[in-house]
Amino acid sequence: MPSLRVYGEAAMIVTGTNDDLATAPNAVKPEYAEDTNYFPFFVGLEIPTAGLLNNLFVEMEYIGDREDFKKDADNMAWTVAAVKKLGDKTKAQFSVYSENKIKDVAAALRISTTIQ
């Protein structure tokens, strides 16, 4: 039986103050505001499933000042995802997660495959 696993990721996003870049004719609107610092991180837990599923994950994410680039969003978000292999090259993933507000629940189903 697989063991319980804990994992995580941390980042540092620092933006500059180059006004010429933001006003260039071919500039793409940046996701993050100029002259800001963000320190997002997430932690996750992979839970053993005794063979019923291939993976079961629970994740929590934090981005301070998330409303800077996603209006009215909470700083915290969560996801619960179940993954089941469908043959050698295909997987189905069903996720339940928070949207802008941590209490707003959404769901997604994704099927992915490898083509060789």
N, C-alpha and C positions, 0 to 999 in steps of 0.2 A: 504494500500500500504506500502511495507517495506520502511524503511528509508535508506538514504545514510550512508554508514559506511566507516570509515578509520581504517586501522590496520597496524601493522608493527612488525618487529622483528629485534633485534640486537644481535650480538654475539662477543665473543672474542676468537680467536684461537691462542694459544701460543705453540710453539713446542720447545722441548728440544734439547740437543746436545749429546745424547748417541750414540757414533759411533758404539758400540757393537751391538746395536739393528739393525742398518741399514745393518750390514754385517753378521748377523746371517744366517745360511744356510736356514732356513725356513722363512726369513723375506719377507714381502710383501712390494713392493715399496710404500713409503708413498706419499700421494697426495700433502702434503705441505713440503716445504724444512725445514731442521733442523735449529734451532735457528732463527725462524722468528715469527712475530706477525701479525695477520690479524684481522681486525675489520669489518666484513661484516654486512650489514643491508639491509632491504628492506622495502618499504612502499607500501601499496595497497589501492585501493578504490573499494568498492562494490557498484555498481550502481543499483538502482531499475529498474525493467524491465516491470512493469505493467502486469505481468502474461505471457508474451510471452516466457520468459526463466525463469528458477529458480534462476540463478545467472549470473551476468556479472561482471568480475573483470578486473582491470587494475593495474599492478604492475611494480615498478621500483626497481632494485637491484644494489647495489654497493659493490664491493670487490676491495680494493686497491691492486695493484700488482698482479692482476689476471693472468697475463702472466707468473708468476712464476710456475703455475701448469697447465695452458691452453695456449699453445703457441699462440702468436699474438692476444690474446683476449683483448677486451676493458674492462675497469674497470666497466662500466655501462652495464646493460642489462634490457630488458623490456618484458612484457607479457600482452596479452589481451586474456581472456578466457571466453567462454560462456558455461554454464552448463544447461542441460535440463533433468529433471527426466523422465524416461520411465517406468512407473509403480511404484510399491511400493519399489522395491529393486534394480533397475537399473538406472544408470545415463550415459549420453553421455556428453563428454566435448570436445569442439573444441578450440584449442589454436593457436594463432599466436604469435611468439616470435622472439627475436633477437638471433642469434647464436654467433660465436666468436666476430664478429664486430657488433656494434649496428645497422648498416645499413643492415646487412645480415638478411633477413626475412625467417623464416621457419614456418611450420604449422604441427599440430599433432591432431589426433582424438583418443580419448580414451573412451572406453566403460567399465564400471565397474559394478559389481553386487555383492550382498550379498547372500551367500549360507547358509541356516540354516538347 
